Amino acid sequence: MLSAPPSINRWRAFALLAVSYFMTIIDLTIVNVSLPTIGRDLHFSETSLQWVVTAYALTFGGFLLLGGRAADLLGRRRILMVGLALFTAASLGCALATGDAFLIGTRALQGLGAAIMLPAALSIVMNMFEEGAERNKALGIWGGLGAAGATVGLIAGGFLTRYAGWQYIFYLNVPIGVAALLLAPRIVPESRLASTRRRFDAAGAVAGTGGLVLLVDAISQAPQYGWAATRTIALLAASAALLAAFLVIETRVKDPILPLSIFRLRTLAGANVAGLLLGGSFFAFIFAGTLYMQQVLHYSALQTGVAASLTSIALAGLSQLLVTRIGPKFVMAFGMTLIAAGVIWATQVPVDGRFVGNLAGPMVVAGAGTAFSFIPISIAALAGVASHRAGLASGLLNTSQQLGGAIGIAIASSVAAGHSQSLLHAGDTVPVALTGGFRQAFWVLGAIALLAIPAIFALVRRDELSATPNQVAVGDAELAPAR
């Protein structure tokens, strides 16, 4: 493992990396409360509005593994700065958007920038801190930022939309990104793998991302075209073919973007399953919940952001303490149980609901669940991973979370829209039909969260959590200083 040179202050470098990570997480949710306003200003259709969120999540999740591979081979700080530059430029493009297609396109580029930046940042953290208490402290803070970022994004989105305009949720990234680009060469150490081979599995990245894009499009558009429609069936078939091709490619190329051997670490596999289901439940709950508050209860963007952010961020410290005392396994299971309980509680929301009486409880419970799930999932997904696999493992974890969010949002949109249309055809009023659709979506999202619990107990192993990287690592590459 490469330690930071004496001239590098590890915690100062960590602070910059954490800010970069926080930006990418905030941008997953910061647009949620602004969607109705954006939709009106840029003339989005109801079915295409979700792509403002999904376009970001898909390219973010789809290219994280390629970003991690590039960071390991070309230099982690170098790739971090490339990602920062693209993310910042795309944020400016989003702010200047005057049409729906342009905004969706720049959001996709923003997600690509995040995919390049994030695995580089996390693998630098992995290589600055040795496995043990100090790394757990760093990863605990990292996981706490992940849990907090989703809700802070809602507050920031509501505040900026109310007092400045939705464009400023994107302008906000520009000065932060520029400052990070200026500081990174001075305070962040450089490292990369000692390898002369620099092969990139572009075919695997394209096949995997293409398959997921088609899957999300098919699910989200099914209520409009019908599940038995030729278009829906064709998209699902094409998605299955591309994802199958992705698996074949990964078993045959010399340097796959996702070496399937890494899943021999059952704890890593379990943490990624939990991350996928966390994204598919909580991020989708935030998406559907904020739409319910604005479309049914007619809350303003600011009211929605403040209401939806009632999460006890202070619980992150307790979560980290519990992980240290009893291990990640039971803490992440407890967190996913809380998320499921909060989301299922929200299925009882009425058409004339009030925040204090009907929404505060579910949101506090689900929000607390994120504090007890993000942190142990982050630690378990990287436990026992050798330094030369840092970029891969960190990219894989974030891929699971972001793709889970994209698929979960598509499922929630599909279920809510389909059920609402059925209620409208049965003669219900629009508010009643919308509420019924959101309730149905919450039932499905709660079930998604519950699926994580048996996966955690079946896959996460105490022996792997306590093992050293050398005892469980797969592969033989070593980390060397960049030259």
JOWO-V398932 format. One line per field, one symbol per residue. phi: phi as a letter, one per 20 degrees, with the letter a starting at -180 (. if undefined). psi: psi as a letter, one per 30 degrees, with the letter a starting at -180 (. if undefined). burial: 1 if it has 9 or more other ideal C-beta (glycine too) atoms within 8 Angstrom, else 0. A space follows every 50 residues. Layout:
# JOWO-V398932
phi: ???
psi: ???
burial: ???
This chain:
# JOWO-V398932
phi: .eeffgfeeffffffffffffffffgffdfegfeggffgffdlffffeff ffefgffffgffdfffffffffeeoffgfgfffgfffffffffffefcbf ffffffffffffffffffffffffggeedffpfffffffffgffffffgf efgfffffffffdcpfgffeggffffffffffegfecdfdbafebeeced efffffffffffffffffffegffeofefgfffffffffffffffgffgf edffcffcffffffffffffffffffffffdffffffffffffeedemff gfgfffffefdefffgffffffffednfgfffffffffffffffgffefe fdfcfffcdgggffffffgffedgfffffffdfmefgfdfffffffffgg fffgfffffffffffffffffffffeofffgfffffffgfffgfffffff fffffffedfdffffefegffcfdocfcecffc
psi: kklklefkjefeeeeeeeeeeeeeeefefffeffeeeeeeeghkleffef feeeeeeeeeefgeeeeeeeeeefkeeeeeeeeeeeeeeeeeeeegkgle eeeeefeeeeeeeeeeeeeeeefeeeffklkaeeeeeefeeeeeeeeeee eeeeeeeeeeeefekffffeeefeeeeeeeeefefefklkllkikfkikk ieeeeeeeeeeeeeeeeeeffeeefkfgleeeeeeeeeeeeeeeeeeeef ffleilfijfffgfjeeeeeeeeeeeeeefeeeeeeeeeeeeeeeefhll eeeeeeefgikifffeeeeeeeeeeflfefeeeeeeeeeeeeeeeffgkl fhlkeefffeeeeeeeeeeeegeeeeeeeeffkgklefgeeeeeeeeeee eeeeeeeeeeeeeeeeeeeeeeeeffglleeeeeeeeeeeeeeeeeeeef ffeeeefeekkeeeeflleffflklgllklkk.
burial: 01010001010011011111111111111111111111100101001111 11111111111111111111111111111111111111111111101001 01111111111111111111111111111000001111111111111111 11111111111100011111111101110110110011111110000001 10011011111111111111110000001001101101111110111011 00100111110100111111111111111111111111111111010010 11111111111010110111011000111011111111111111111010 00101001111111111111111111111111111111111111111111 11111111111111111111101100000001111111111111111111 111011101110011010100111100011010
